[in-house]
Amino acid sequence: MFSVLTVVILAGCGAGNDMRPDASAEVISSASYRHDGPAALTLYTMISNRSGAGAHSSVMINGSQRVIFDPAGTVRLSAVPERGDVLYGITPQVADFYARAHARETYHVVIQEIDVSPEVAEQALRLAIASGPAASGFCGASTSAVLRQLPGFESIGRTFFPKRLMADFGKLPGVRTTKLFENDEDDKSVAIAQFESSLATQP
């Protein structure tokens, strides 16, 4: 699956969905990955190390399959199918790369995870798929719009601001929070080359 990989990474909450067409249903089905961990939602918030401002929001959904809802996102792998800002086939390796691709000398990533019921995870998955592609700058609005429709998440306000969404999410009971800091160059070319090289050497 990963023998040939092209990575497209830009900066910020941009119009990454415009960079390639939606994958077909067949391609998405073949790439589907079911993670054996508990049903969970993981909110990613990218924070500027210079200004402290929130730069991007996205959410990983672990239900009957694991996906990342990445509205107006800019981290894309050719081996990871996308349709309407939903990235499919989120294996542990892809999930790790996704977080680390955003963490660099100019940004760090706040990762907030909460266990949910399988029913809530499936509802989140349906809402993310139905949301469709977001316009540039609407990552916080689209992510919060999905989350606040879920049972137990009604306290989350609809917002354009990733840090405000992060704060609301952090008040939910049972949230586990970690922060990821790395010192990669802002253009990420070195990290990308290393990742591609590691995939190319896999059997």
C-alpha positions as CSV (number, residue, x, y, z in Angstrom):
1,M,0.0,0.0,0.0
2,F,2.8,2.4,0.9
3,S,5.4,1.3,-1.7
4,V,4.7,4.5,-3.7
5,L,4.0,7.6,-1.7
6,T,3.6,11.2,-2.5
7,V,3.1,13.7,0.3
8,V,1.6,17.1,-0.2
9,I,1.9,19.3,2.9
10,L,1.3,23.0,3.1
11,A,1.0,25.3,6.1
12,G,-2.0,26.3,8.2
13,C,-5.8,25.6,7.8
14,G,-5.8,25.9,4.0
15,A,-7.7,24.4,1.1
16,G,-6.0,21.0,0.9
17,N,-9.1,19.4,-0.4
18,D,-8.7,21.2,-3.7
19,M,-5.4,19.5,-4.4
20,R,-6.8,16.2,-5.6
21,P,-10.1,14.6,-6.6
22,D,-12.2,12.4,-4.2
23,A,-11.2,8.8,-4.1
24,S,-13.7,6.2,-5.5
25,A,-15.8,4.1,-3.2
26,E,-13.8,1.1,-4.3
27,V,-10.5,2.6,-3.3
28,I,-11.9,3.8,0.0
29,S,-13.3,0.4,0.8
30,S,-10.0,-1.4,0.0
31,A,-8.1,1.0,2.3
32,S,-10.5,0.8,5.3
33,Y,-8.7,0.1,8.5
34,R,-10.3,-1.0,11.8
35,H,-8.2,-0.3,14.9
36,D,-8.6,-2.7,17.7
37,G,-8.6,-0.1,20.4
38,P,-11.7,1.3,22.2
39,A,-14.1,3.6,20.3
40,A,-12.6,7.1,20.7
41,L,-12.4,10.6,19.4
42,T,-9.0,12.4,19.2
43,L,-9.0,16.1,18.7
44,Y,-5.8,17.6,17.2
45,T,-5.1,21.3,17.6
46,M,-2.1,22.9,15.9
47,I,-0.7,25.8,17.9
48,S,1.8,28.4,16.7
49,N,5.0,28.4,18.7
50,R,5.6,32.0,17.9
51,S,2.2,33.6,18.6
52,G,0.4,31.0,20.6
53,A,-2.5,31.2,18.2
54,G,-4.5,28.1,17.1
55,A,-3.7,27.2,13.4
56,H,-5.8,24.1,12.7
57,S,-8.3,21.6,14.1
58,S,-9.1,18.0,13.1
59,V,-10.5,14.9,14.7
60,M,-9.6,11.2,14.4
61,I,-12.6,8.9,14.8
62,N,-12.1,5.3,15.9
63,G,-15.3,3.4,15.2
64,S,-16.1,0.6,12.8
65,Q,-13.1,2.0,10.9
66,R,-10.6,4.7,11.8
67,V,-10.5,7.9,9.9
68,I,-9.4,11.5,10.3
69,F,-11.8,14.3,9.6
70,D,-9.5,17.0,8.4
71,P,-11.5,20.0,7.2
72,A,-9.5,22.2,4.9
73,G,-6.5,20.2,5.9
74,T,-3.1,20.3,4.2
75,V,-1.4,17.0,5.2
76,R,-2.1,14.5,2.4
77,L,-0.6,11.1,1.4
78,S,-1.3,9.7,-2.0
79,A,-1.6,6.2,-0.3
80,V,-4.3,7.5,2.1
81,P,-7.6,7.9,0.2
82,E,-9.6,11.1,0.8
83,R,-13.2,12.1,0.2
84,G,-14.8,15.3,1.4
85,D,-12.0,16.0,3.9
86,V,-12.2,12.5,5.4
87,L,-9.0,10.6,5.3
88,Y,-9.4,6.8,5.3
89,G,-7.1,3.9,6.2
90,I,-5.6,5.5,9.4
91,T,-3.2,2.8,10.5
92,P,-1.0,3.4,13.6
93,Q,1.8,4.4,11.2
94,V,-0.3,6.9,9.4
95,A,-1.8,8.3,12.6
96,D,1.7,8.8,14.0
97,F,2.9,10.5,10.8
98,Y,-0.1,12.8,10.7
99,A,0.6,14.2,14.1
100,R,4.3,14.5,13.6
101,A,3.9,16.2,10.2
102,H,2.2,19.1,12.0
103,A,4.7,19.3,14.8
104,R,7.8,21.3,13.8
105,E,9.8,24.3,14.8
106,T,7.0,26.7,14.2
107,Y,4.0,24.6,15.6
108,H,3.2,22.1,18.2
109,V,0.2,19.8,18.4
110,V,-2.2,19.4,21.4
111,I,-3.7,15.9,21.3
112,Q,-6.9,15.3,23.3
113,E,-8.4,11.8,23.3
114,I,-11.7,10.7,24.9
115,D,-13.3,7.2,24.9
116,V,-16.9,7.1,23.6
117,S,-19.5,4.4,23.0
118,P,-19.4,2.6,19.7
119,E,-22.7,4.3,18.9
120,V,-21.3,7.8,19.4
121,A,-18.2,6.9,17.3
122,E,-20.4,5.7,14.5
123,Q,-22.5,8.9,14.7
124,A,-19.4,11.0,14.5
125,L,-18.2,9.0,11.5
126,R,-21.5,9.5,9.7
127,L,-21.5,13.3,10.5
128,A,-17.9,13.7,9.3
129,I,-18.7,11.9,6.0
130,A,-21.8,14.0,5.5
131,S,-20.1,17.2,6.3
132,G,-18.3,17.5,2.9
133,P,-15.2,19.6,2.1
134,A,-14.7,22.7,4.1
135,A,-13.6,26.1,2.7
136,S,-10.2,27.5,3.7
137,G,-10.2,28.7,7.2
138,F,-13.3,26.7,8.3
139,C,-11.4,23.8,10.0
140,G,-12.6,24.9,13.5
141,A,-16.1,25.6,12.4
142,S,-16.5,22.2,10.6
143,T,-14.9,20.2,13.4
144,S,-16.9,21.8,16.2
145,A,-20.1,21.4,14.1
146,V,-19.6,17.7,14.0
147,L,-18.6,17.3,17.6
148,R,-21.4,19.4,19.2
149,Q,-24.0,17.2,17.6
150,L,-22.9,14.1,19.6
151,P,-24.5,13.0,22.8
152,G,-22.4,14.2,25.7
153,F,-20.7,16.9,23.6
154,E,-23.4,19.5,23.6
155,S,-21.3,21.8,25.7
156,I,-18.9,22.4,22.8
157,G,-19.7,25.7,21.1
158,R,-19.6,26.2,17.4
159,T,-16.5,28.3,16.7
160,F,-14.0,29.2,14.0
161,F,-11.2,29.3,16.5
162,P,-9.2,26.1,17.1
163,K,-8.0,27.1,20.6
164,R,-11.6,27.8,21.7
165,L,-12.6,24.3,20.5
166,M,-9.6,22.8,22.3
167,A,-10.7,24.5,25.5
168,D,-14.3,23.3,25.3
169,F,-13.1,19.8,24.4
170,G,-10.7,19.8,27.4
171,K,-13.6,20.4,29.8
172,L,-15.3,17.1,28.9
173,P,-14.9,14.4,31.6
174,G,-12.3,11.7,30.8
175,V,-10.2,13.6,28.3
176,R,-6.5,12.6,28.1
177,T,-4.2,15.4,26.8
178,T,-0.7,15.2,25.5
179,K,1.4,17.8,23.6
180,L,3.8,17.0,20.8
181,F,6.8,19.2,20.2
182,E,9.4,18.6,17.4
183,N,12.1,20.6,15.8
184,D,11.7,19.7,12.2
185,E,12.2,22.4,9.6
186,D,9.1,24.3,8.7
187,D,9.2,23.0,5.1
188,K,9.1,19.4,6.5
189,S,11.1,18.1,3.5
190,V,13.6,16.2,5.6
191,A,10.9,14.5,7.7
192,I,8.9,13.6,4.6
193,A,12.0,12.1,2.9
194,Q,12.7,10.0,6.0
195,F,9.1,8.8,6.2
196,E,9.1,7.8,2.6
197,S,12.4,6.1,2.9
198,S,11.1,4.0,5.9
199,L,8.0,3.0,3.9
200,A,10.1,2.1,0.9
201,T,12.1,-0.4,2.9
202,Q,9.1,-2.2,4.3
203,P,8.3,-5.7,2.9
